[in-house]
Amino acid sequence: MNFGDQTHWKRWLGRIGPLLGLLLLFAFFAMVAPPSFRSVRNLETIARQTTIVGLGALGMTAVIIAGGIDLSIGSMVALATVVTACCLNLAGIGPVAAALMAVLACALCGGLNGLLVTRLRVVPFIVTMGMMLLVRGVAKGLSHEQKIDAPETWLNELLASLPADRRWMLVPAGVWILVAMSILMVLMLRYTRLGRHTFAIGSNEHTARLCGVAVDRVKILIYTLCGFFAGMAGVMQFSRLTVGDPTVAVGLELDVIAAVVIGGGSLAGGEGSILGSLVGALIMSVIRSGCSQMGMSNWVQEILTGMIIVAAVALDRLRHRKVE
């Protein structure tokens, strides 16, 4: 890399900036927080806490790269917990089928988002805000506005703390699922036509359309993919709660969007990376863990997270302003 080239330098710094910020933040809490913050048990806890937001961020990254946004992801997570619990209570349906039904339900919701955005030509913010209320209402209707208990299965162990006899796994199975899905998304965005078209649409939709990109079809696929990952995040949420809860994950969409933005994604479209989004999710988990270990109140965590989000957006706008 030619570090004398200012453009390459800024691009390189933009890529490693979030990771550098994560390392500095962890080092800070490692010095000022109690020794328990650096323990293996707490590192495992940070990984488990990152999984739900991380899975949601995988799909949101693609949506934001394409110049869109999805505010309904939190509601889809709640719907997934309810669908999982309802299916587990039905005779003849095992945990695999229950999880698949939950993911399918959310993927359909995501596909409907894409269909409405492309067919109605309405900005994604408005469409997905309406879907946020609609999906939450469906979740409450299915559960009759109450939590649904479900029989215990291996789904409950996806994000459970590892027992002594399974320490060789390092982290719970749910975290490994996040890692596997992240690798697949990296490969999709970098080496497939869908990935290239996603970046093209986010960079300049009109030009992409003139170049023969099936813009509407790509958008529908991307929103469906976002719903798919929201469903997976919902299954992980069910694993943590062990019940179907239609009121859970309120505001989760903000955490997911924040993870993508902190990780270098641009709300203007055309920029973003899976690694960056995961780093963004980790940054928020480290802040929460560090503040909790130091006995700080939740409002302190929210202030710190908000400051980081504002700084990330400000840097993004400053970078685009210089380009223009």
Helices and strands as residue ranges (DSSP letters): H 6-32, G 35-38, H 40-65, H 73-88, H 95-120, H 124-143, E 148-149, G 154-157, G 164-169, H 173-191, H 193-203, H 205-210, H 215-241, E 243-244, H 252-262, H 274-293, H 298-323
